Amino acid sequence: MAVVLSLRWAGVTPEQYDTVRTAVRWEEQAPDGAVLHVAWFEPGTLLVIDVWNSQDDFERFFAERLAPAVVEAGITGEPEPRFFPLHRRFVAPGVSGAA
């Protein structure tokens, strides 16, 4: 079942996020089960909304690819993930790709 991931990670900077993104290359080599990723920042906090085909897909991606890059980027603390069953998704016509 598809899930929505809402994640909050205090202490992560935009520079650290970009370092991890570059190292993991999730935009060039999409993780199995990934559908959508949106990230933004509040002061001192990374916020993410993802859609995954399953919670297991995200957890596998985190363990195998994301966690090692997080350590290398010097990110400390723990993320606060919450998963919810996806009820419906809509992608506006003409929307595609990463940016």
Backbone bond lengths (Angstrom), bond angles and torsions (degrees), N, CA, C in turn:
res aa  C-N    CA-C-N  psi(-1)  N-CA   C-N-CA  omega(-1)  CA-C   N-CA-C  phi
1 M - - - 1.448 - - 1.526 109.06 -
2 A 1.319 117.39 133.33 1.462 122.06 178.42 1.528 110.19 -65.80
3 V 1.338 114.38 146.22 1.464 120.30 -178.32 1.524 110.71 -131.92
4 V 1.323 114.15 154.59 1.457 122.35 170.53 1.525 106.30 -102.43
5 L 1.311 115.36 129.90 1.459 121.66 175.43 1.518 108.20 -105.33
6 S 1.313 116.26 124.21 1.461 122.78 171.39 1.522 105.82 -110.68
7 L 1.336 116.37 120.10 1.453 119.83 -174.03 1.524 109.83 -128.44
8 R 1.309 115.21 136.78 1.468 123.49 175.98 1.515 106.47 -125.43
9 W 1.361 116.24 131.73 1.457 119.44 -179.45 1.517 108.55 -138.58
10 A 1.322 115.61 99.65 1.470 121.81 -179.72 1.519 109.97 -67.50
11 G 1.329 115.14 142.38 1.455 121.32 175.25 1.515 115.67 91.32
12 V 1.320 118.38 -8.55 1.464 121.00 -179.97 1.526 109.09 -84.59
13 T 1.329 115.77 130.73 1.466 121.32 179.61 1.534 110.31 -96.42
14 P 1.322 117.12 160.42 1.470 119.14 174.65 1.533 111.70 -57.91
15 E 1.313 118.00 -35.44 1.459 121.01 179.63 1.533 111.16 -66.06
16 Q 1.318 116.91 -41.27 1.466 120.28 177.15 1.528 110.80 -65.20
17 Y 1.329 116.36 -43.00 1.466 120.39 177.76 1.531 109.78 -57.17
18 D 1.339 116.68 -47.31 1.464 120.34 -178.65 1.526 111.52 -65.81
19 T 1.315 118.04 -35.41 1.463 121.49 176.10 1.520 110.55 -61.99
20 V 1.322 116.41 -45.52 1.469 120.96 179.38 1.527 110.15 -66.01
21 R 1.318 117.04 -43.84 1.474 120.62 179.90 1.519 110.89 -59.00
22 T 1.320 116.92 -42.99 1.459 121.03 179.44 1.527 110.99 -65.93
23 A 1.322 117.56 -42.21 1.468 121.64 -178.55 1.527 111.97 -67.84
24 V 1.322 116.72 -42.45 1.467 120.68 -175.00 1.534 111.50 -80.73
25 R 1.346 116.44 -29.30 1.467 122.23 178.36 1.532 112.34 58.99
26 W 1.346 116.99 41.45 1.463 118.90 -177.53 1.517 112.62 -68.43
27 E 1.323 117.76 -21.84 1.461 118.83 177.60 1.524 111.16 -77.36
28 E 1.332 116.87 -33.01 1.463 120.99 178.97 1.527 111.84 -85.16
29 Q 1.317 117.05 -33.42 1.466 123.29 -178.98 1.527 107.75 -127.42
30 A 1.316 114.67 78.75 1.469 120.10 -174.54 1.528 111.01 -56.71
31 P 1.317 116.61 135.06 1.463 120.10 177.67 1.523 111.23 -67.43
32 D 1.316 115.75 147.65 1.466 120.29 175.56 1.518 109.28 -57.98
33 G 1.321 116.61 129.45 1.453 121.63 176.30 1.510 115.65 90.38
34 A 1.334 117.88 -8.92 1.468 120.32 179.58 1.526 109.77 -75.13
35 V 1.337 116.17 136.58 1.460 121.69 179.14 1.523 110.95 -116.66
36 L 1.330 117.13 -44.48 1.461 121.41 -174.26 1.524 109.46 -154.24
37 H 1.335 115.96 143.08 1.466 121.01 176.83 1.519 108.36 -138.59
38 V 1.328 116.05 129.34 1.465 122.79 175.94 1.523 106.85 -133.32
39 A 1.336 116.30 131.04 1.466 120.49 -179.59 1.519 110.03 -132.44
40 W 1.338 115.68 146.36 1.459 121.99 175.27 1.521 108.22 -155.09
41 F 1.331 115.11 172.32 1.453 120.11 -176.30 1.515 111.37 -127.11
42 E 1.312 114.36 139.57 1.452 123.06 161.07 1.520 104.34 -104.32
43 P 1.311 119.65 165.10 1.462 119.06 -180.00 1.538 111.75 -52.04
44 G 1.341 115.24 116.77 1.455 121.22 176.23 1.511 116.29 76.58
45 T 1.330 118.80 9.68 1.461 120.03 -174.98 1.524 111.26 -144.72
46 L 1.337 115.47 132.36 1.458 122.71 171.38 1.525 108.47 -87.83
47 L 1.315 116.62 135.02 1.457 122.59 175.56 1.530 108.34 -124.24
48 V 1.321 116.66 138.41 1.460 122.13 -176.62 1.519 109.78 -137.34
49 I 1.320 115.46 140.24 1.467 122.41 165.85 1.520 105.89 -122.40
50 D 1.304 116.55 123.89 1.463 122.79 176.75 1.517 109.45 -124.47
51 V 1.314 115.03 157.51 1.458 121.93 165.58 1.527 106.46 -121.12
52 W 1.317 115.84 129.94 1.459 123.28 179.89 1.519 109.17 -127.45
53 N 1.323 116.93 153.27 1.460 120.24 176.07 1.521 111.18 -65.05
54 S 1.340 116.55 -28.16 1.466 120.57 176.19 1.525 109.31 -160.30
55 Q 1.313 115.49 159.62 1.459 120.62 175.81 1.522 109.95 -63.92
56 D 1.329 117.36 -36.95 1.462 121.09 177.90 1.523 111.78 -59.29
57 D 1.340 117.42 -39.00 1.466 120.15 178.41 1.526 110.77 -59.66
58 F 1.336 116.66 -45.52 1.467 119.21 178.87 1.520 110.90 -64.38
59 E 1.309 117.74 -45.95 1.461 121.07 -176.67 1.528 111.34 -62.63
60 R 1.315 117.43 -36.70 1.462 121.32 176.47 1.542 110.15 -66.33
61 F 1.341 116.91 -45.89 1.462 121.37 177.39 1.534 110.67 -59.14
62 F 1.317 116.44 -44.35 1.458 120.20 -179.34 1.531 110.58 -60.85
63 A 1.317 116.59 -48.86 1.462 120.85 -176.35 1.526 112.13 -66.90
64 E 1.317 117.17 -43.57 1.457 120.93 -171.59 1.527 114.00 -85.20
65 R 1.315 117.77 -35.14 1.463 119.76 -172.52 1.527 113.66 -119.05
66 L 1.311 117.10 -43.58 1.451 120.09 -172.20 1.531 112.72 -77.76
67 A 1.313 117.94 -46.79 1.467 121.44 -175.15 1.530 113.08 -56.24
68 P 1.328 119.88 -45.27 1.477 118.33 179.21 1.531 112.49 -61.61
69 A 1.328 117.98 -38.35 1.463 121.17 179.38 1.523 111.37 -70.22
70 V 1.318 117.32 -33.51 1.466 121.84 177.02 1.531 109.73 -61.89
71 V 1.311 116.64 -44.60 1.465 121.03 178.47 1.522 109.90 -62.16
72 E 1.328 116.58 -46.18 1.477 121.00 -179.62 1.532 111.90 -61.26
73 A 1.326 117.16 -33.60 1.468 121.41 -179.46 1.524 112.45 -79.67
74 G 1.327 117.50 -5.00 1.452 120.91 178.24 1.519 114.35 78.08
75 I 1.323 116.29 20.43 1.468 120.11 179.12 1.519 108.45 -77.10
76 T 1.315 115.50 130.86 1.461 121.00 178.83 1.519 109.16 -114.96
77 G 1.297 115.30 177.44 1.459 119.58 -178.47 1.513 110.21 78.17
78 E 1.299 114.71 -178.48 1.459 121.17 -177.47 1.526 110.04 -123.56
79 P 1.330 116.67 142.38 1.463 118.69 174.78 1.521 109.75 -71.19
80 E 1.313 114.96 157.73 1.466 121.20 175.99 1.535 107.31 -114.49
81 P 1.348 116.99 86.51 1.462 119.31 -179.52 1.522 111.75 -87.02
82 R 1.319 115.15 146.84 1.473 121.90 172.08 1.523 106.67 -135.96
83 F 1.314 116.48 135.57 1.458 122.19 -178.56 1.527 109.87 -114.68
84 F 1.323 114.98 141.24 1.461 121.99 179.55 1.526 108.56 -136.60
85 P 1.321 118.31 142.78 1.465 119.37 175.30 1.532 109.74 -62.80
86 L 1.307 116.33 135.32 1.457 120.47 177.43 1.522 109.36 -74.65
87 H 1.298 117.15 127.63 1.463 121.26 177.77 1.529 110.42 -91.84
88 R 1.311 116.81 -44.56 1.465 120.79 -176.67 1.517 108.41 -160.87
89 R 1.313 116.68 147.97 1.455 120.43 172.24 1.523 109.08 -133.35
90 F 1.317 114.86 151.17 1.459 122.46 178.56 1.516 107.34 -137.73
91 V 1.297 116.51 131.69 1.469 121.37 174.39 1.528 106.01 -118.25
92 A 1.318 115.64 122.68 1.468 120.37 -177.57 1.514 110.54 -62.26
93 P 1.322 117.92 144.66 1.471 120.77 178.23 1.526 110.72 -55.87
94 G 1.323 114.92 137.71 1.449 120.44 178.03 1.519 114.97 87.22
95 V 1.319 118.24 -6.47 1.456 121.34 179.65 1.518 109.23 -88.22
96 S 1.326 115.33 126.13 1.467 119.52 175.98 1.512 108.47 -161.92
97 G 1.305 115.70 165.82 1.447 120.81 173.99 1.513 115.46 76.25
98 A 1.304 114.58 -178.68 1.467 121.85 -178.05 1.522 109.42 -106.77
99 A 1.297 115.10 152.06 1.467 120.86 174.52 1.502 109.77 -171.56
